[in-house]
Amino acid sequence: MIAVVLAVLAAAANAVASVLQRRAARGMPPGEAFRLGLILHLLRSSAWLGGIGALIAGFLLQAAALSSGGLALVQPLLVAELPITMLVAGWMFRIRVSPMTWLAVAALTAGLAGFLGAASPTPGDRLPGVLGWTISAGVTAGLVAGCVAVAIASGGATRAVLLGVSAGLGFAYTAVLMKRTVEVLPDGLRALSGAWSLYAMVAAGLCSLFLLQNALHSGPLVAVQPALTVTDPVASTVYGVALFGEGIRTGPWVLPELTGMALILYGSVLLSRHAPLRERVGTP
């Protein structure tokens, strides 16, 4: 339960971060896409700095959650970030929350509860070896590079969605490295400072943050957020099972698990199509 509470709080912090960062990014010059100048411009924005503060808080809460729970438990709970993001955006931009929004939130909540109840994730009993890290890093880098390449060749909402997916994959692998890093914490700060996963985690997190800023700069929040929020926990669950040996129930439990994922996807799409948010929040 501690891991669950911490994960939900991390989702709330990430939601606030997304809204504040989108508010800042939509005012940036279009020509700054995929340039470090975009970050330099954003550093002058109080809204963006507030978003970074919220993002750091979410990062710490997520690390605390992963110290007491597995990836397959903690990361799916971050799906709660999507409805919280839309509700915070509606409040910040003074948009009335419609019945369709509440239906989407209900579908997401039911899907998340159904998936976790059916999967019943259990902590892993192993740490990845060199081969596991090499393969997982290579596959992740290839998928991210492919999404970014297609995104650059595309435009509009398609670019925003693909960059959101690539950022979600990056943050998922950051969580994998975070899980490896928190395993070192009991050995003390000296062991932590010498852990390669700490520096890899920081590098992956910064790269993912850069991709997220470009996603938010490229298109509306309602296009970016569902892609980011759904990709991250799905990829993290796969990593948890494949790398750390975390368990989820199979056999007859697969059907309710797929039903839960379908409800999450349905709620995400329904929420992203909420017209008032698209008009008020999503447009530059």
N, C-alpha and C positions, 0 to 999 in steps of 0.2 A: 504493500500500500504506500510506503514511503516513496518508492520509485514511481508509482502512478501519479501521486500528488506532485512530485518534482517535475515529472514530464509534462503534466498539464500546465504547470506554472511556466515552464520553458516555452511551451506552445503560445501562451498568452504574451510572454515577453517578445517572442519572435513576431507575433502578429502586430504588436505596437511598432516594432522595428520596421516591418514591411510598409506599413502605412506612412510612417514618417519619412522613410527613404524614398518612397514613390512620390510623396509630396515635394520633396526636394529635387528628385531626378527629372520630373516632368518639366521643370523650368530651365534645364540645362541646354546649351546650344546643340543642335542636331549634329554638327560636324565633329563633336568630341567623342562620338561612339568608338569604342575599342582603343581609346587613347588614355594615357595616364593623366592628360589634361582634364578628363572628366572627374577624376578623383580630386584634383587640385581645386576645381570649381566647387565640388561638393563640400570640401573642407571649410568653405566660407559660409555654409548654410547651417544655421542653428538647428533646423528640423532634421537635417541629415546627421549631425553630431548627436542629437537626441536619439535618433534611430540606432546609431552605432552603440550608444550606451545601453539601449534596450537589448540589442543583439548580443553584447557581451554578457549581460545578465542572463539571457536565455542560454548562452553557451555554458556558463557556470552551472546553471540549474540542470542542464542536460548532462554535464559531466557528473554531477552529484547523483542524478538518477541512474546513470550507467554504472556507477560504483556499487549500486545495490540491486540492479536488475539487468537483464540481458538486452541485446539489441532488438530481438524479436518481440519483446514486451514494450520497451521504452519508445522505440522509433514509430510504431504505428500510432501511438498516442499523440504524436506530433501532428497528426491529421487534424486535430482540434484547432490547429493554427488557422486553417482556412475559414471556418465560420466565425472565429473570433476576429480575424482580419476584416471580414466584410462588416461585422457589427461595429467594430471600432471605426472603420471608414465611414459607415453610415452616421455614426454619432459625430465624428469630427467634421464631416461635411454637411451635417444637419439634413440627412435624408431619412425619411420615414421607412422603417423596416416593414416590408410588405408580407402578407401571408405566404407568398411563394418562397420568400427568404427563410421564414420559419420552417416551411416544409423541407427545404433543402437542408437546413440545420438538423432537423429531426431525422432525415434520411442518413446524413453523415454520422450522427450519433448512434443510431440504431445499427448501421453497418459496422462501425468501429466496435461497438459492444458485442455484436454478433461474431465478428471475426476473432476478437480476442477470447471470447468465451468458447468458441469452437476450437481454436488453435491451441489454447492453454499453453503458452510458451514457457519453456523451462530453460534455466541457465545452461550455458555451455560447459563442457568438461575438458576443453583443450585450447591451446594457443596455436595459431598458424605457424608453420615452418617457413623457411626461406622460399621454397617453391610456391607455397600458398600465397605469400605476400607478392611474389614476382608476377604470378598469373593474375591475381586480383587487381594489382596496380596497372598492369598492361591492358587488361580488358577495360577497366574503368577509363584510363587515359584514351584508349581508342574510341570508346563510345562518346566521351565528351568531345574529343576532337572532331568526330563525325558530325555530331549535333551542331557544333560551332561552325563548321565548314558549310553545312546546308543553311544555317541561320544567316551567315554572311551573304550567301547567294540569294536569300529570300528577303522579304520586307514585311512591314506592318505587323499584324498580330501573329503571323507564322513565325517571324523572327523572334518575337517575344516569347512564344510558347517553347520553341526549341532551345532558346537560351535559358528559359526557366527549367526545362528538363535537364540541361547540362549542369546548371547550378545545383539542382536537386541531387544529381549523381555525385557531384563534388562534395556536397554537404554530407551525403550518405557515407562516402568513403572517409570523410573527416571524422564522422562518428565512429567508424571502425577503428581508426587510429586513436581516437579518444578512448575507446574501450580498452585498447592495448595499453595506453598510457596510464589509466587509472589503476590497472593491475599492478603497476610499479609503485604506487603511492605508499603502500604499507612498508616498503623498504627504506623510506625516508627521502628527503630532498636531494641528497647527494646522488642517490640512484636515479631519481627523477631527472635531474639535470644531465645525466649521462645517457638517458634513454633516447634512442634514435627516433622512436615513434612520436616524441614530443615535438621535435623540430619538423618532422614530416607532417604532423597534424597542423601545425601553425602554417606551413607552406600550402597545404591543401585547403585550409580554411580561407587564407587570403586569396588564393586563386578562385575559389568558389564565390567569395564576396565580390570579386571583380566581375565575374560572370553575372552575378545577381544584379549589380548596379547597371550593367549594360542591358540586361533583360528589362529592368524597370524603366530604363531610358528609351528602350526600343518600342514599347507598347503599353497597353493599359494594364492596370493591376489585376483586373478580372481575367486577363489572359495569362499573366505570369503566375499568379498565386496558385491556381489549381494545378498547373504543371509542376511547380516546385513542391507543393505540399503533398501531392500524391506520389511523385517519383521518389522523394527522400525516404519515406517509411517502407515502401515496397522494396527498393534496392537494399535498404539496411537490413530488412528481414532476411533477404536472400544471403547477404553477407554473413549475418549471424549464424544461420544454419550451416552454410558452406565452410566458413572459416573457423568458427568457435565451437561448432558442434551443438549449437542450441537446438532444442527440440520443439517441433509443433506436431500436433496430432494429424494423422493421415487416415487412410481408409474411408469409412463412412463420414468422417468429419470434414472431408474435402468439400462436399456439397455446401454445407452451411458456411464454410470459410469463403468459398467463391461467391456465395450469396451476399455475405458481408462486404466483400470487395466490390461487388456490383453496386450495392447501395452507396458505398463511398464514392464510386465513380459517378453514379447518377446524381448524388447530392452535390458533387463538385461541379458538374456541368450545369446543373440547374442554378446553382449559386452564381456561377460565372456569367450566366445569361440574364441576370437581374438587371433590367433596363435602366432604372435610375442610377445605380452604381456605375454602369457603363458610361452613362452620359456625364455624370458629375465627377467621378473619380478616375475613370479610365482615359479620358481625353487630356492631352497636354494643354 
